[in-house]
C-alpha cells in the first residue's frame, strides 16, 4: 500500500508541509504586526484552499479500498471530478510571488536588501509558492499511484500530464479572471464564455498559452523531482 514502508515518506512530507503552512501563517501574522496592516490577509484562505485537494486525494485513497466495486467507482468518479476542480488552488500559490513586488516599493537608489521588511515580504511569498508546488506534486503523486494500478504506465503518465496542464490553465483562470473552483458549479456558462473569448482572440490566446505553459513546465519539473524522491523504494 501507498503508506507502507520503512521510511513513511509521504506521511512525513505531509507532516512537514503542515508545519510549513503553519509557519507561513506565522510569517503573515508577523508581517502584519510589524507593518501595522492586514497585508497577506487573503493568504490564510488561499493556504486553506491549497490543502483541499490534498484532503480529497487522501479520501480517494480510502475510497479505493471499498469492497463494493460499483459504489467505489461511483464515489471515486465524483471525488475525482471535485478534486480536479480544486487542484488549481494548490498550484495557484505559485503566483503569490507577485505580492513580493506588490507590497514592497523598491527604491533602486537605496540598498533595499538591507531592509528586513523586504526579506519578510519576499520570504512570505516564496514560502507560499513552495508550499503550493509541494502540495500540487503530492496530490498528483497519490492519484498517479492509483492510476498505475488500473492502467498502463504510459497512460498513467499521460493522464498526470493532462491534470497538470488543466491545473495550469485553472491557475490562469483564477489569477486573471478571478474565478473560484466553486464557480464551476455556480456559473459554468460564464466561465466557458470567458475561456472561449481567450481562445478566439489571438492576443488573449497567446497570453493564456504562454502563461499556462510556463506554469505547466515548472509544475512538471517539480513533480518529477517529487516522484523520483518518493519512488526510491517500491511500494507493496
Buried (B, 14 or more C-beta within 10 A) or exposed (E): EBEEBEEEBBEEBBEEBEEBBEEBBEBBEEBBEEBEEEBBEEBEEBBEBBBBBBEBBBBBBEBBEEEEEEEBEEBBEEBBEBBBBBBBBBBBBBBBBEBBEEBBEEEEEEEBEEBEEBBBBBBBBBBBBBBBBBBBBBBBBBBBBBBBEEEEEEEBBEBBBEBBBBBBBBBBBBBBBEBBBEBBEEBEEEBEEBBEEBEEEEEBEEBBBEBBEEBBEBBBEBBEEBBEEBEEEEBE
